[in-house]
């Protein structure tokens, strides 16, 4: 399971003493997960992008990708049972 290492450059100012993985880093991992699942797919946008909890450095997470009949992709990031 992937995690974001505490030495990731995006964490330097996000937030000193209480580090949180920036959403843009999670979105980057989401795009990597989609590319691995469906090579060559072209992402045209994001619809209803929500972050439901903070992700801390070192927390393991899983990206789950599914697609519907409309061709839209759905990606969920899970940490444990959350």
Secondary structure, DSSP 8 states (H G I E B T S, - for coil): -B---TT-GGGTTS-TTS----HHHHHHHHHHHHHHHSTT------SS----S---TT--BEEEEEE-TTS-EEEEEESTT-
